[in-house]
């Protein structure tokens, strides 16, 4: 009889499989990474940022050589450095920001998508991670640091405010700024830190104060926490920043930190599945994880006497919904640093469902036990795709849980430290940190 796998074996194998997405679903000539494995899909700049952040993990875990990682990283940085920055509708970016989706070959904007401020922040995060890792004195590694520094410095955060305190979600050449702002707790925590840390176009401190003024503190299932429904919003900024024991004014008043807040949000997710008020199949203490994810819809079905509405890709949330029974295993993995005591048993349960079987890159994005596979009514629906935005947090949060590599690299970044301090963070590792002036950047510091 074959012995059951341990949790350590599962997460090591999962990290290795997941990492391969960034090797095989990328254009090595320009570093662009496909948004998802659907045929003809464009690149996502967020996926590119996650790839750049993952290459150091690949080197440390021997998934790739340092030379291979340097080659991929340089190809990416050189492409973005040379790419067209203009108000033309088919450019790659404008004002130091980049369009959400780009053609995998030409790197030009596709689908008339928006110039995305938050996805640019994730891309810049990858660049700064690379700058923090490749510190040798070789010509290639010096070029990585110089290009990352220049690309970060040319981002015009003041322009993205469009005359107001909070940052706009994005801009289109055909219609101008989108009518929405980054307000209410969400994935923009990292965006504001990067914007505040800029030595060239820094956000004013008032922008961060405006953002936190729109927070919503709630008590759900006995947990008091800063609310946001989709689980990824409690995770993505933590991919790069170790928020343990550092606090801004808001968290200082609540006597917790953002790390503890994410731990509580993770427990709320699990309790929601245990309660299972909507009676979705398989929900329970070891089957949970609701976030922005793929889904089996759009579709309306009556299942076991219940009228159900199923969605396609949508920001699902807890406890207010929307929810259609879709579980995202990657979102559970990304909570590993916060609550390993409940994450690891859940991952072992997912193993019994064979969610990695015949999948080249680990877990598929989503599965839905309530919605049957149309080709096999006895099997639950499973997303046919892998998504770069899902793959990255798996690789990086497993790494942070086990070794803290990404947290260490970004904790050494003068721009991130400056941004945190200007946002009002203090305490913990930040209080003891002494860095070169952020105006000198990576190039002068190393």
C-alpha positions as CSV (number, residue, x, y, z in Angstrom):
1,X,0.0,0.0,0.0
2,X,1.4,3.4,-1.0
3,X,2.1,5.6,2.0
4,X,0.2,8.9,2.2
5,X,2.2,12.0,1.3
6,X,3.2,14.4,4.1
7,X,2.3,18.1,3.9
8,X,6.0,18.9,3.3
9,X,6.1,16.6,0.3
10,X,2.9,18.1,-1.0
11,X,4.0,21.7,-0.8
12,X,7.5,21.0,-2.2
13,X,6.0,19.2,-5.2
14,X,3.4,21.8,-5.7
15,X,5.9,24.6,-5.7
16,X,8.0,22.8,-8.2
17,X,5.2,22.0,-10.6
18,X,3.6,25.5,-10.3
19,X,6.9,27.2,-11.0
20,X,7.1,25.6,-14.5
21,X,4.2,27.8,-15.6
22,X,6.7,30.7,-15.7
23,X,9.2,28.7,-17.8
24,X,6.9,27.2,-20.4
25,X,4.1,29.8,-20.7
26,X,6.5,32.7,-21.4
27,X,8.1,34.2,-24.4
28,X,11.8,34.0,-23.7
29,X,12.6,36.7,-26.2
30,X,10.8,39.5,-24.3
31,X,9.9,37.9,-21.0
32,X,6.2,38.2,-21.4
33,X,4.1,35.6,-19.6
34,X,0.7,34.5,-20.8
35,X,-2.3,35.4,-18.7
36,X,-3.8,31.9,-18.8
37,X,-3.3,28.7,-20.7
38,X,-6.3,29.2,-23.0
39,X,-5.1,29.2,-26.7
40,X,-4.4,32.7,-28.0
41,X,-4.4,34.3,-24.6
42,X,-2.3,37.5,-24.3
43,X,0.3,38.4,-21.7
44,X,-0.7,39.8,-18.3
45,X,1.7,42.3,-16.8
46,X,0.8,41.0,-13.3
47,X,1.9,37.5,-14.4
48,X,5.2,39.0,-15.6
49,X,5.8,40.6,-12.2
50,X,5.1,37.3,-10.5
51,X,7.5,35.6,-12.9
52,X,10.2,38.0,-12.1
53,X,9.6,37.5,-8.4
54,X,9.7,33.7,-8.9
55,X,13.0,33.4,-10.7
56,X,15.0,34.0,-7.5
57,X,13.0,31.2,-5.9
58,X,13.8,29.0,-9.0
59,X,17.5,29.6,-8.5
60,X,17.5,28.9,-4.8
61,X,15.4,25.8,-5.1
62,X,17.4,24.6,-8.2
63,X,14.4,24.7,-10.5
64,X,16.6,26.8,-12.9
65,X,20.2,28.0,-13.0
66,X,21.3,31.5,-12.1
67,X,22.3,32.1,-15.7
68,X,18.9,31.1,-16.9
69,X,17.2,33.4,-14.4
70,X,19.4,36.3,-15.4
71,X,18.6,35.7,-19.1
72,X,14.9,35.7,-18.5
73,X,15.1,38.7,-16.2
74,X,17.2,40.8,-18.6
75,X,15.0,39.9,-21.5
76,X,12.0,41.2,-19.6
77,X,13.6,44.4,-18.3
78,X,15.1,45.3,-21.6
79,X,11.7,44.8,-23.3
80,X,9.9,47.1,-21.0
81,X,12.7,49.7,-21.0
82,X,12.6,49.9,-24.8
83,X,8.8,49.5,-25.2
84,X,6.7,52.4,-26.5
85,X,5.5,54.7,-23.8
86,X,3.0,57.1,-25.3
87,X,-0.7,58.0,-25.4
88,X,-1.1,56.0,-28.7
89,X,-3.8,53.3,-28.3
90,X,-1.5,50.5,-29.4
91,X,1.5,51.4,-27.2
92,X,2.8,49.2,-24.4
93,X,2.4,51.8,-21.7
94,X,2.2,55.5,-20.7
95,X,3.6,57.6,-17.9
96,X,5.6,54.6,-16.6
97,X,2.5,52.5,-16.3
98,X,1.5,49.6,-18.6
99,X,-1.6,48.1,-20.1
100,X,-3.1,45.2,-18.3
101,X,-2.9,42.8,-21.3
102,X,-0.2,42.8,-24.0
103,X,0.3,40.9,-27.2
104,X,2.7,38.0,-26.4
105,X,4.9,38.8,-29.4
106,X,4.8,42.5,-30.1
107,X,4.1,43.6,-26.5
108,X,1.4,46.0,-27.7
109,X,-1.9,46.7,-25.9
110,X,-4.7,44.3,-26.7
111,X,-8.5,44.2,-26.3
112,X,-8.6,48.0,-25.7
113,X,-7.7,47.2,-22.1
114,X,-6.9,49.8,-19.4
115,X,-3.6,51.1,-18.4
116,X,-3.7,49.3,-15.0
117,X,-2.2,51.0,-11.9
118,X,-2.4,48.0,-9.6
119,X,-1.1,45.5,-12.2
120,X,1.8,47.9,-12.9
121,X,2.5,47.8,-9.2
122,X,2.8,44.0,-9.3
123,X,5.0,44.2,-12.4
124,X,7.3,46.7,-10.6
125,X,7.3,44.5,-7.5
126,X,8.9,41.8,-9.7
127,X,11.5,44.2,-11.1
128,X,12.5,45.3,-7.6
129,X,12.6,41.8,-6.3
130,X,15.0,41.0,-9.2
131,X,17.1,44.1,-8.3
132,X,17.3,42.9,-4.7
133,X,18.4,39.4,-5.6
134,X,20.9,39.9,-8.4
135,X,23.6,41.8,-6.5
136,X,26.7,40.4,-8.0
137,X,29.2,42.8,-9.8
138,X,28.8,41.2,-13.2
139,X,27.7,43.3,-16.1
140,X,24.4,41.5,-16.5
141,X,23.5,41.8,-12.8
142,X,24.5,45.4,-12.7
143,X,22.2,46.0,-15.7
144,X,19.3,44.2,-14.0
145,X,19.6,46.6,-11.0
146,X,20.0,49.7,-13.2
147,X,17.0,48.9,-15.5
148,X,14.7,48.0,-12.5
149,X,15.7,51.2,-10.9
150,X,15.0,53.3,-14.0
151,X,11.7,51.6,-14.7
152,X,10.4,52.2,-11.2
153,X,11.6,55.8,-11.1
154,X,9.7,56.7,-14.3
155,X,6.3,55.7,-12.9
156,X,4.3,58.9,-12.5
157,X,2.1,58.2,-9.5
158,X,1.0,61.8,-9.3
159,X,-0.5,61.6,-12.8
160,X,-2.4,58.5,-11.7
161,X,-4.1,60.5,-9.0
162,X,-5.9,62.6,-11.6
163,X,-6.2,65.6,-9.3
164,X,-7.5,63.7,-6.3
165,X,-6.0,62.0,-3.3
166,X,-6.8,58.3,-4.0
167,X,-5.2,56.7,-7.0
168,X,-7.3,55.8,-10.1
169,X,-7.8,52.2,-11.1
170,X,-6.6,53.0,-14.6
171,X,-6.7,55.0,-17.8
172,X,-7.6,54.5,-21.4
173,X,-6.4,56.6,-24.4
174,X,-9.9,56.7,-25.8
175,X,-11.7,58.0,-22.7
176,X,-9.2,59.0,-20.1
177,X,-9.2,57.9,-16.4
178,X,-11.6,55.2,-15.2
179,X,-14.3,56.6,-12.8
180,X,-13.1,54.4,-9.9
181,X,-10.5,54.9,-7.2
182,X,-8.5,52.5,-5.0
183,X,-10.6,52.8,-1.9
184,X,-11.6,50.3,0.7
185,X,-9.2,47.6,1.8
186,X,-8.0,45.5,-1.1
187,X,-5.0,44.5,-3.2
188,X,-3.9,48.2,-3.5
189,X,-2.0,48.2,-0.2
190,X,1.2,47.4,-2.1
191,X,0.4,50.0,-4.8
192,X,0.2,52.7,-2.2
193,X,3.5,51.6,-0.6
194,X,5.3,51.7,-3.9
195,X,3.7,55.1,-4.8
196,X,4.7,56.6,-1.5
197,X,8.3,55.3,-1.8
198,X,9.0,56.9,-5.2
199,X,11.9,59.4,-5.2
200,X,10.7,61.0,-8.5
201,X,6.9,61.1,-8.4
202,X,5.8,60.2,-4.9
203,X,2.2,60.0,-3.7
204,X,1.5,62.5,-0.9
205,X,0.9,61.0,2.5
206,X,-2.7,62.3,2.2
207,X,-3.4,59.6,-0.5
208,X,-2.7,56.8,1.9
209,X,-4.8,58.5,4.6
210,X,-7.7,58.9,2.1
211,X,-7.4,55.2,1.3
212,X,-7.5,53.9,4.9
213,X,-10.4,56.3,5.7
214,X,-12.5,54.1,3.5
215,X,-11.7,50.9,5.4
216,X,-14.5,48.7,6.8
217,X,-13.9,46.9,10.2
218,X,-16.3,44.0,10.8
219,X,-17.0,41.1,13.1
220,X,-17.8,37.9,11.3
221,X,-18.0,34.4,12.9
222,X,-16.4,35.9,16.1
223,X,-13.4,37.4,14.2
224,X,-12.9,41.1,14.2
225,X,-10.9,42.2,11.2
226,X,-10.4,44.7,8.4
227,X,-12.9,43.4,5.9
228,X,-12.5,42.4,2.2
229,X,-14.5,39.5,0.7
230,X,-12.2,37.8,-1.8
231,X,-9.3,35.9,-0.1
232,X,-6.6,37.1,-2.5
233,X,-7.0,40.7,-1.3
234,X,-5.7,39.6,2.1
235,X,-2.7,37.9,0.5
236,X,-1.3,39.6,-2.6
237,X,0.5,42.5,-0.9
238,X,1.9,40.1,1.6
239,X,3.5,38.2,-1.2
240,X,6.2,40.9,-1.2
241,X,6.0,42.6,2.2
242,X,6.4,41.0,5.7
243,X,3.7,42.8,7.7
244,X,4.4,40.9,10.9
245,X,4.7,43.3,13.8
246,X,4.7,46.5,11.7
247,X,1.7,48.8,12.0
248,X,0.3,51.9,10.3
249,X,-2.0,54.3,12.3
250,X,-5.1,52.2,11.4
251,X,-3.7,48.9,12.6
252,X,-2.0,50.5,15.6
253,X,-5.5,51.7,16.8
254,X,-6.9,48.2,16.3
255,X,-3.9,46.7,18.2
256,X,-3.1,44.1,15.4
257,X,-1.1,44.1,12.2
258,X,-2.0,43.3,8.6
259,X,-0.5,39.8,9.0
260,X,-2.8,39.0,11.9
261,X,-5.7,40.5,9.9
262,X,-5.0,38.1,7.1
263,X,-4.9,35.2,9.6
264,X,-8.3,36.2,10.8
265,X,-9.7,36.5,7.3
266,X,-8.4,33.0,6.5
267,X,-10.3,31.6,9.5
268,X,-13.4,33.4,8.4
269,X,-13.1,31.7,5.1
270,X,-12.9,28.3,6.7
271,X,-15.8,29.0,9.1
272,X,-18.0,30.2,6.2
273,X,-17.4,26.8,4.5
274,X,-18.2,24.9,7.7
275,X,-21.4,26.9,8.2
276,X,-22.3,26.3,4.5
277,X,-25.5,28.2,4.7
278,X,-26.1,27.9,0.9
279,X,-25.6,24.1,1.1
280,X,-22.9,23.8,-1.6
281,X,-21.4,20.4,-2.1
282,X,-18.1,19.5,-0.3
283,X,-17.8,22.7,1.7
284,X,-16.3,22.0,5.1
285,X,-13.4,22.4,7.5
286,X,-11.0,21.0,4.8
287,X,-12.7,22.4,1.7
288,X,-12.7,26.1,1.5
289,X,-11.1,29.1,-0.4
290,X,-13.3,31.6,-2.2
291,X,-11.7,34.5,-4.1
292,X,-11.5,36.1,-7.5
293,X,-11.4,33.0,-9.7
294,X,-12.6,31.1,-12.8
295,X,-15.9,29.4,-12.7
296,X,-18.2,27.1,-14.6
297,X,-20.7,29.8,-15.7
298,X,-22.4,31.8,-16.8
299,X,-25.2,29.4,-16.2
300,X,-28.4,28.8,-14.3
301,X,-29.3,25.3,-13.1
302,X,-31.6,23.6,-10.7
303,X,-29.5,21.2,-8.7
304,X,-31.0,19.0,-5.9
305,X,-34.1,21.2,-5.8
306,X,-32.0,24.4,-5.5
307,X,-31.9,27.1,-8.2
308,X,-28.3,28.0,-8.7
309,X,-26.6,30.8,-10.5
310,X,-23.0,30.0,-11.7
311,X,-20.5,32.6,-12.8
312,X,-17.5,32.6,-15.0
313,X,-14.4,34.5,-13.9
314,X,-15.6,36.7,-11.0
315,X,-14.5,38.2,-7.7
316,X,-16.2,35.8,-5.3
317,X,-16.3,36.8,-1.6
318,X,-17.1,35.7,2.0
319,X,-19.6,36.0,3.6
320,X,-21.6,38.3,1.4
321,X,-20.9,36.6,-1.9
322,X,-21.2,36.2,-4.7
323,X,-20.6,32.5,-4.3
324,X,-21.5,29.6,-6.6
325,X,-19.7,26.7,-4.9
326,X,-16.3,27.4,-6.7
327,X,-13.3,26.6,-4.6
328,X,-9.8,28.0,-5.5
329,X,-7.0,25.8,-4.1
330,X,-4.3,28.3,-5.0
331,X,-6.0,30.8,-2.6
332,X,-5.7,28.3,0.2
333,X,-2.0,27.8,-0.5
334,X,-1.4,31.6,-0.5
335,X,-2.7,31.7,3.1
336,X,0.0,29.2,4.2
337,X,2.1,31.7,6.1
338,X,-0.9,33.1,8.0
339,X,-2.5,29.8,9.2
340,X,-0.6,26.7,8.4
341,X,-2.5,24.7,11.0
342,X,-5.7,24.9,8.9
343,X,-4.1,25.3,5.4
344,X,-2.0,22.1,5.5
345,X,-4.9,19.7,6.3
346,X,-6.9,21.3,3.5
347,X,-4.1,20.8,1.0
348,X,-3.8,17.2,2.1
349,X,-7.6,16.9,1.5
350,X,-7.2,18.4,-2.0
351,X,-4.5,15.7,-2.6
352,X,-7.2,13.1,-2.1
353,X,-9.2,14.7,-4.9
354,X,-6.2,14.3,-7.2
355,X,-6.4,18.0,-8.2
356,X,-2.8,17.9,-9.4
357,X,-3.2,14.7,-11.4
358,X,-2.5,15.2,-15.1
359,X,-2.0,18.9,-14.6
360,X,1.4,20.2,-15.7
361,X,1.4,23.2,-13.4
362,X,0.0,21.9,-10.1
363,X,-3.5,22.9,-9.1
364,X,-5.9,24.1,-11.7
365,X,-7.4,27.5,-10.9
366,X,-10.8,26.3,-9.5
367,X,-13.1,23.4,-9.0
368,X,-16.8,23.2,-8.3
369,X,-18.2,20.1,-6.7
370,X,-21.8,21.4,-7.0
371,X,-21.6,21.9,-10.7
372,X,-21.0,18.5,-12.5
373,X,-18.6,18.2,-15.4
374,X,-20.7,18.2,-18.6
375,X,-18.7,15.3,-20.0
376,X,-18.9,13.2,-16.9
377,X,-21.9,13.9,-14.6
378,X,-20.1,12.0,-11.7
379,X,-17.2,14.4,-11.7
380,X,-17.1,18.0,-10.4
381,X,-16.3,20.8,-12.8
382,X,-12.7,21.7,-12.9
383,X,-11.3,24.8,-14.6
384,X,-9.6,23.9,-17.9
385,X,-7.0,26.6,-17.4
386,X,-4.1,27.7,-15.3
387,X,-3.7,31.5,-14.6
388,X,-0.5,33.3,-14.1
389,X,-2.1,35.4,-11.3
390,X,-2.9,32.2,-9.4
391,X,0.5,30.5,-10.0
392,X,2.7,33.2,-8.6
393,X,1.3,33.4,-5.1
394,X,1.6,29.6,-4.8
395,X,5.3,29.7,-5.6
396,X,6.0,32.8,-3.5
397,X,3.9,32.2,-0.4
398,X,5.3,28.7,-0.1
399,X,8.7,30.2,-0.2
400,X,7.9,32.9,2.3
401,X,6.4,30.3,4.7
402,X,9.4,28.0,4.4
403,X,12.4,30.4,4.0
404,X,11.1,34.1,3.9
405,X,13.2,34.8,0.8
406,X,10.9,37.3,-0.9
407,X,10.1,39.1,2.3
408,X,13.9,39.4,3.0
409,X,14.6,40.8,-0.5
410,X,11.9,43.4,-0.4
411,X,12.7,44.3,3.2
412,X,16.1,45.4,1.8
413,X,14.5,47.6,-0.9
414,X,15.0,51.3,0.0
415,X,11.8,52.3,-1.9
416,X,9.6,49.8,-0.1
417,X,11.1,50.8,3.3
418,X,10.6,54.5,2.5
419,X,7.0,53.8,1.3
420,X,6.1,52.0,4.5
421,X,7.5,54.7,6.7
422,X,5.8,57.5,4.7
423,X,2.5,55.5,5.2
424,X,3.1,55.6,8.9
425,X,4.4,52.1,9.5
426,X,6.7,51.5,12.4
427,X,7.8,48.7,14.7
428,X,9.1,45.2,14.2
429,X,11.8,44.7,11.6
430,X,11.1,48.1,10.1
431,X,12.0,50.0,13.2
432,X,15.5,48.5,13.3
433,X,16.1,48.8,9.6
434,X,18.8,51.3,8.4
435,X,19.1,51.7,4.6
436,X,20.7,54.1,2.2
437,X,18.6,57.1,1.2
438,X,16.0,55.9,-1.2
439,X,16.9,58.7,-3.6
440,X,20.1,56.7,-4.3
441,X,18.2,53.6,-5.2
442,X,19.5,50.1,-5.8
443,X,22.3,51.2,-8.2
444,X,24.1,53.4,-5.8
445,X,23.4,51.2,-2.8
446,X,24.9,48.1,-4.4
